[in-house]
Amino acid sequence: MGAKIAKPLLVLGGGIGGVAAALSLARRGRRVHVLEKAPDLTEIGAGLQLAPNAMRVLDRLGVLDRIKDVAVFPQTLMLLDIATAKRLKTVDLGPAFIARYGYPYIVMHRSDLLAILVEACRDSGLVSFETNKEAVAIEDLHDSAELSCRDGSVYRTEALIAADGLWSLARRTLFSDDPVQTPKYVAYRGTIPISEITLYARPDDLLIWAGPEMHLVQYPVRGGKLYNQVAVFKSDRFRSDSDDWGTPEELDQHFSKACPYVIEAVKEVGRGRRWPLFDRNPIAHWARNRVVLLGDAAHPMLQFLAQGACQALEDGVCIADCMDRHMPDVARAFVAFQNTRFLRATRVQMTARFFEHFWHPKDAAADLRNAYLASHAPDDYAEFDWVYGTRGDGQPCLESNRPLFTDETWATQI
Ligand SMILES: Cc1cc2nc3c(=O)[nH]c(=O)nc-3n(C[C@H](O)[C@H](O)[C@H](O)COP(=O)(O)OP(=O)(O)OC[C@H]3O[C@@H](n4cnc5c(N)ncnc54)[C@H](O)[C@@H]3O)c2cc1C
């Protein structure tokens, strides 16, 4: 075996969470090394909705101008009945929304976001990346952590931030081997050039067509050049021991019950790859000596609130804040991060689960949902404050309103 490679600060995973954390740490003058198992630092998938809580963080990371160049700024979020095309609710995302939260609600291509974050990391001169580096073992050595890769290389670090996603090796090995959970939904998604859209795509709207056990989300990305569509439905063929569920045939069968506009639109959604929707039960412990979980590794959530990447971005700035406050005590910084973040992330995770029922009700439950929506004006934003808002002093609301644990009780947590 070759010599162990020493890296004082190591991030595992070059997704949005890991790269945002690396950039945030670099902004505080810290040198970071990122390991990614894929051959390239790129995102597969399509569009991403980024709410004001994510925009606030991107501003702190100093990349907002670049983001604005490629983002789209919808003026309304519209919820429509998927069968009748009746408009159920409009949320005004215009000036009143921006004035309330200080930032707009944007949509963009997820690979554009990652590319901007990676470029900012490289420009900082403090972040180095290695791709084709798949971690296969992680050891907590109390005063350090050791990470072994499939190619035989071994890294020794004083601080390991594990941002290795839903299937996190770090979570499984050192924290919790809890099974993934699924509401048996699957997503098909993709973008097509806006010029190829056969039906009128509304450039200023984020559209959500919702009905029993299915919905379609539509919005433009990449400065309006591409149109993004995500078709989501509950699979009748789900089996936990098989991958043969959520098939393209089921996609067509579900959406055949939709209105003609949606049926036509879904024909344009690629069938090449499906994304089963998974989350995990929340866990309260993300920090263990010199290892901490971040992003989906810590709090994987269903996409029904469009907050997974937003929360990973919040984690990215919070970890840098905590390291600033507590270094050189890495273990303490990691527990402070966990304590600051876990209730808020858990709230978002649990609310996302509830939103399965909010998007997909039928019969009386649909009447109840629609009556509730009708009782709120397009600029009534109170329901969003807890997740999009600030603490009141303009700072990001990274933590739960009432943390269970304070920094002072950190020692009891490990
Ligand atoms: C259909 C769908 C739509 C979504 N829409 C939205 C949305 O609109 N808004 C939003 O905020 N969120 C959305 N999300 C959620 C969002 O995509 C995720 O929460 C976010 O990407 C998590 O980022 P992450 O960096 O924590 O994890 P990941 O993106 O999973 O990144 C983990 C990285 O770690 C690498 N890795 C894993 N294991 C290893 C290993 N052993 N060794 C080395 N590298 C490793 C992976 O290759 C990957 O690059 C959506 C999710 C889905 C499925």
The ligand as an SDF file (V2000), in Angstrom:
LIG
                    3D

 53 58  0  0  0  0  0  0  0  0999 V2000
  -36.5510   14.6610   -9.2400 C   0  0  0  0  0  0  0  0  0  0  0  0
  -35.8380   15.5740   -8.2620 C   0  0  0  0  0  0  0  0  0  0  0  0
  -36.0650   16.9380   -8.3110 C   0  0  0  0  0  0  0  0  0  0  0  0
  -35.4520   17.7780   -7.3840 C   0  0  0  0  0  0  0  0  0  0  0  0
  -35.7070   19.1280   -7.4480 N   0  0  0  0  0  0  0  0  0  0  0  0
  -35.1470   19.9440   -6.5360 C   0  0  0  0  0  0  0  0  0  0  0  0
  -35.4060   21.3600   -6.5770 C   0  0  0  0  0  0  0  0  0  0  0  0
  -36.1310   21.8310   -7.4520 O   0  0  0  0  0  0  0  0  0  0  0  0
  -34.8460   22.1590   -5.6340 N   0  0  0  0  0  0  0  0  0  0  0  0
  -34.0320   21.6420   -4.6410 C   0  0  0  0  0  0  0  0  0  0  0  0
  -33.5460   22.4200   -3.8050 O   0  0  0  0  0  0  0  0  0  0  0  0
  -33.7530   20.3050   -4.5810 N   0  0  0  0  0  0  0  0  0  0  0  0
  -34.2740   19.4540   -5.5000 C   0  0  0  0  0  0  0  0  0  0  0  0
  -33.9810   18.1240   -5.4700 N   0  0  0  0  0  0  0  0  0  0  0  0
  -33.0750   17.6120   -4.4280 C   0  0  0  0  0  0  0  0  0  0  0  0
  -31.6030   17.8620   -4.7720 C   0  0  0  0  0  0  0  0  0  0  0  0
  -31.3210   17.3700   -6.0720 O   0  0  0  0  0  0  0  0  0  0  0  0
  -30.6890   17.1810   -3.7560 C   0  0  0  0  0  0  0  0  0  0  0  0
  -31.1580   17.3880   -2.4520 O   0  0  0  0  0  0  0  0  0  0  0  0
  -29.2640   17.7280   -3.8620 C   0  0  0  0  0  0  0  0  0  0  0  0
  -28.7650   17.5120   -5.1480 O   0  0  0  0  0  0  0  0  0  0  0  0
  -28.3630   17.0700   -2.8030 C   0  0  0  0  0  0  0  0  0  0  0  0
  -27.0400   17.4860   -3.0200 O   0  0  0  0  0  0  0  0  0  0  0  0
  -25.8430   16.7160   -2.2650 P   0  0  0  0  0  0  0  0  0  0  0  0
  -24.5920   17.3620   -2.7290 O   0  0  0  0  0  0  0  0  0  0  0  0
  -26.0980   16.6420   -0.8120 O   0  0  0  0  0  0  0  0  0  0  0  0
  -25.9360   15.2090   -2.7720 O   0  0  0  0  0  0  0  0  0  0  0  0
  -25.6700   14.6410   -4.2480 P   0  0  0  0  0  0  0  0  0  0  0  0
  -26.1340   15.5830   -5.2740 O   0  0  0  0  0  0  0  0  0  0  0  0
  -26.2280   13.2580   -4.2600 O   0  0  0  0  0  0  0  0  0  0  0  0
  -24.0860   14.5820   -4.3540 O   0  0  0  0  0  0  0  0  0  0  0  0
  -23.3450   13.5570   -3.7480 C   0  0  0  0  0  0  0  0  0  0  0  0
  -22.0340   13.4290   -4.5060 C   0  0  0  0  0  0  0  0  0  0  0  0
  -21.2050   12.5030   -3.8230 O   0  0  0  0  0  0  0  0  0  0  0  0
  -20.6340   11.5960   -4.7590 C   0  0  0  0  0  0  0  0  0  0  0  0
  -20.3860   10.3430   -4.0440 N   0  0  0  0  0  0  0  0  0  0  0  0
  -21.2860    9.5050   -3.5000 C   0  0  0  0  0  0  0  0  0  0  0  0
  -20.6920    8.4700   -2.9170 N   0  0  0  0  0  0  0  0  0  0  0  0
  -19.3550    8.6380   -3.1040 C   0  0  0  0  0  0  0  0  0  0  0  0
  -18.2140    7.8750   -2.7410 C   0  0  0  0  0  0  0  0  0  0  0  0
  -18.3180    6.7170   -2.0570 N   0  0  0  0  0  0  0  0  0  0  0  0
  -16.9910    8.3360   -3.0770 N   0  0  0  0  0  0  0  0  0  0  0  0
  -16.8510    9.5140   -3.7630 C   0  0  0  0  0  0  0  0  0  0  0  0
  -17.9090   10.2760   -4.1460 N   0  0  0  0  0  0  0  0  0  0  0  0
  -19.1470    9.8390   -3.8130 C   0  0  0  0  0  0  0  0  0  0  0  0
  -21.7110   11.4550   -5.8440 C   0  0  0  0  0  0  0  0  0  0  0  0
  -21.1760   10.9880   -7.0520 O   0  0  0  0  0  0  0  0  0  0  0  0
  -22.2430   12.8840   -5.9160 C   0  0  0  0  0  0  0  0  0  0  0  0
  -21.5190   13.6660   -6.8280 O   0  0  0  0  0  0  0  0  0  0  0  0
  -34.5810   17.2440   -6.3860 C   0  0  0  0  0  0  0  0  0  0  0  0
  -34.3350   15.8730   -6.3540 C   0  0  0  0  0  0  0  0  0  0  0  0
  -34.9500   15.0370   -7.2750 C   0  0  0  0  0  0  0  0  0  0  0  0
  -34.6690   13.5640   -7.2160 C   0  0  0  0  0  0  0  0  0  0  0  0
  1  2  1  0
  2  3  1  0
  2 52  2  0
  3  4  2  0
  4  5  1  0
  4 50  1  0
  5  6  2  0
  6  7  1  0
  6 13  1  0
  7  8  2  0
  7  9  1  0
  9 10  1  0
 10 11  2  0
 10 12  1  0
 12 13  2  0
 13 14  1  0
 14 15  1  0
 14 50  1  0
 15 16  1  0
 16 17  1  0
 16 18  1  0
 18 19  1  0
 18 20  1  0
 20 21  1  0
 20 22  1  0
 22 23  1  0
 23 24  1  0
 24 25  2  0
 24 26  1  0
 24 27  1  0
 27 28  1  0
 28 29  2  0
 28 30  1  0
 28 31  1  0
 31 32  1  0
 32 33  1  0
 33 34  1  0
 33 48  1  0
 34 35  1  0
 35 36  1  0
 35 46  1  0
 36 37  1  0
 36 45  1  0
 37 38  2  0
 38 39  1  0
 39 40  1  0
 39 45  2  0
 40 41  1  0
 40 42  2  0
 42 43  1  0
 43 44  2  0
 44 45  1  0
 46 47  1  0
 46 48  1  0
 48 49  1  0
 50 51  2  0
 51 52  1  0
 52 53  1  0
M  END
$$$$
